[in-house]
Amino acid sequence: MRVAYITDEIYLKHNPGAAHPESSARLIAIDKALEGIKGRLIEVEPPSASEKIIALVHTPKLIEEVKEASANESAIDADTVCSKDSFEAVKKAVGAGIAAVDGVKAGAFGRAFCAVRPPGHHATATNAMGFCLFNNIAITVRYAQSVGYKKVMIIDFDVHHGNGTQDTFWEDDTVFYFSSHQSFAYPGTGAESHIGEEKGKGYTANFLMMPESGDEELLDIYRNDLPPFAAKFKPDLILVSAGYDLHESDPLASLNITTEGIRKMVRTILSLSDVPYIFFLEGGYHLDALGKNVRVTIEEMLR
């Protein structure tokens, strides 16, 4: 399998503060962990997304807010902080998805892993929040649909619910949003009763895991609950919000998922369909574990 690895040094310059868990050290740890297999990957430099592309999901007001926060090196909220290079970094985080879609559409590769910062799945149309400035994966969906992909499935295994992604497609029957996440965790959304509304009713599926849940509970969701949704929806593109804070060592969550459990989960996700897959880095804050978990993900993508 031809797999693209899409990243950029500008991501290292997004600096939300010395004590912030979403640091540039995350990408450095991933880069180190991928030594030995990078030669098997197609390395791609992302473009800088235009504001027109970002506006496929976000309001002009939010785009200006992020631009100004970056210029002023200021905080949007207590968790979401910009430095002078943050706006350029997030434009290229969005650009990674554009490059990935263009690459799979052209047949240059069948799968892509976007190692981006800042992450995106908490950002709504109108608000940056939860470390996220723009919703990288949601914008990628809208871009993919603009170039011919009709039905897109999003799978989100970050320990925190992707409220921004869910909100974006809440009334949309062309996008299926599937999330597993820890109960009682930030941002407090993603109840199992939340399945979408209007045309989108039945196109959102949330699965909660209690604190201290382990591999058995996770794999039950991905082996038994996920496949029927994918089989019925029949997507022509699958995007994955890959948040590795579900791992047992992560300081911001309380699940007991092992690296081997993550490998098996990713293998199950990749077995759903022979359509292209694009993974986006979301959370994951224990550096050693993050590197190992991204590596096993990419090893499975290469199979």
N, C-alpha and C positions, 0 to 999 in steps of 0.2 A: 504494500500500500504506500502510495506517495503522500507524504505528510509535510505540510508547511509549518514552519515555526516563525511566528510573526511578532517581532518586538522592536524596540528602539531605545537608544540611550537617553532620549529626552524624558522617558518615563522615570529615570533616576533623579531627575531634577525637580519633580513634584515633591515638595517637602512640607508636610503638614505639621512638622515640629519634632524636636529631638526625642521626645518621649512617646510619640504617636506610634501605635502598633502597625499602622499601614505605612511602612517605611520602604525606602529604596533597597534596604538590605534583603527584602523579600525576593526581588528579582535577581540580586547577586547570588543568593542561595540557590535559586533555581538554575541559574547559569552554571554554577559549579556542579550541581547534581547531574546536569546533562552531559558532562564530559564523558566522552566515549561513545555517545550515540548521536551527537550533533551532525556527524558526517553523513548520517542516514536521513537527515532532514533537509528540506528545501527552505533555506533562510530567506525571508522576505522582509523588506523594509516598508513600513506602511506609509501611505500618504497622509497629509494633514487634511482632515475633513473640512469642507466648507461649512459656513454657518447655514447655508441652504440645506445641506444634508442633515445637520444637527436639528434643524427646524422641522424635519419629518416627524419628530416626537416632541421637541421642547418649544416652549413659548419664546418669542423674542425677548421678553422681560427676563426670563431665566438666563438666557444666553448673555445678555448684558450684565446681569448680576454676577455671573461667574467671571466674565471678562474683567469687571471692575474689582472684584475680590482678588483676582490674580494681580492686577496692576497695583493694588494697594497692599498686597500681602496680608489679607485680613481673613477672618473666620466668617463662614456662612452660618454655622451653628457650632456648638461646643465640640462636636466630633469632626466637623467638615471644614478644613482649613486650607487656604490657598497660599501658595508662594508665587514669586514673580514668574516662574515658568509653568505654573499649573495649567493655564489656558492652552498653551502650546502642547503640553503633554496630553491633555484630555482630547484635543482635536486629533492627535495621532492615535489615542486609544480608540476613538471612534473610527479613525482611518484604518486601523487593523482589521476591523470587520468588513470594511469596504474592499480592502485588498483580498481578504479571504473569500468573499462572495465572487469577486471578479476572477479569482484563481480557479475556484471549483467550477464556475460557469464556463470558463475557457478550457477546462480539462487539464490544467497544469498540475493539479493535485486533487485528491479525493477528500482529504481531511486537513484541517488546520487547527493549530493551537495558538491562540493569541495571548501572549504573556504581557499583559498591559497593566498600567497604573495611570490614574486612579481606577478603582473598580466602578461598577455601574448600577447594579440591580436594585438599589434602593431609590435612585433618583426618579422622581415623577415628572410629569410634563411641566410642572410649575415649580418644583422644589428640588434643590440639591440637599442631600442628607445622608447620614450613615456612612461617611467616608467617600460618598459617591457624588460626582459633579454632574455628568450626563450619563444616560442609560445606554451604555455601549451596545448591549445585546438587542435592546428594543429598536434602536436606530438601525442596526444591521438588518433586522427583520424587515423594516419598511423599505430599506434600500434593496434588499433581495427581492421583495415583491415588485419594486419598480423596474427590475430587470428581468422579470418573468417567472420567478418562483411564486406559486399560488398559495400553497398551504405549508406553513412553517410550524414545527413543533419546538418548543423551548422546554428543556429539562433543567431544573435548578436544584442542585444538591448541596448548596451552601447551607450551613447550619442555621443561618438567619433567613427568614422569608423575604423573597424579592418583591416587596410591596409595590415598588415602582413599575416593575415589569407586569405584574398582575393588573395594576390600574390601567396601564396603557392598552391592554387587550381585553379588558373586562367585558366589552360588548361586541367582540369581534369573533366571528366564526371561521375566520381564515387562519387564526393562530391558536394553537393549543398550548396552554401553560400548565406544566406539571411541576410541582415542588414538594420536596421532602425537607423538613426543618424541625428544629427542636422546639418543643412546647415551652411557653413562658419566656421565650428569648426575644430580644430586639428584632423587629419593631413592634411586636405584639399582634401582627396581622396574620392572615393565612389560616383561618379556621377551616376545618374540613367541610363545613356547610357552605363555604364560599365557592361557588361553582360558576360564577359569571351571571350576567343579566342580558335581557333582550336577545339579540341574535347570538350573543356569546354565552348564553346559558348552556352549561354542560361542557364548555371548552376551557374550563379551569379545574384543576384537581390538586388539592392540598392534602398531604399526609404528614401527620404530626408524630414526632418521636419524643417520648418522655426522657427527661434527664437520666443519664447513665445507660441509655439504650446502647446496644452493641451491634456487631456485625449481623447477627441473626435477624434482628428487627429491621435493619437497613436492607439486607438482601431480600427479605420477604416482600418489601415494598417494590423493589426493582425487578424481582423475578416474577412476582404474581400480580401486582397491581398495575404497574406501568404497561406491560405488553398489550393488554386488551385495548387501552386507550390509543396506543400507536397503531395497532392493527385496524381499528375502526376509523381513525382520522386519516390515515394514509398520507403522511407528509411527503413533500418532495425536497425538503431540507430540514435538518435537525441541528439546532443550536443548543449549546450546553453552558449554563452558568456554573462553572467549576469552582466552588468554594471549598477549600480544604480545611476550614475551621471545624468541620465535623470530626476531625481526627482526635483520638484520645488525649493527645498531648497539648491540644490548643488551649491557650490561656483565656480565650474569650467565650468558651462554651463548655458544655458538660456532657458530651456524648463520649462513648467508648469505642469508636470505630477505629480499626487497625488499618495499617497500610495495605495488608492483604485483602481486607474487606473492601477498601477503595478500589483495588485492582479488579476484584470480582464484580463490583458494581459497574465500573467502566466497561468491562467486558460484556456485561449484560446490556448496557445502553447501546454499545456498538453492534450488538447482534439483532437489534430491533428491525433494521432496514439496511438496504444497500445504497441509500441516498447519501449525499455528502453530509459531513459533520463538521461543525465549527465550534470549538471550545473557547470560552473566555475565562481568564483568571478572574475570580472574585476574591473571597476571603482566604484565610490561612495565615496564622500569625506566629506559629512556632517554626523558626527558620529551618532547622534540620528536617523536621517532618514535612514542611512544605516542599522542599527540594525533592525528597524521596517520593512524595505523593504525586507531584507533577511528572517525575520520571516514570513511575509505573503507569500513569495515564498515557503518556506518549509511547511507551513500550507497547501498550495494548493497541493504540491507534496505528502503530506500524505493522501489526500482525496481518 
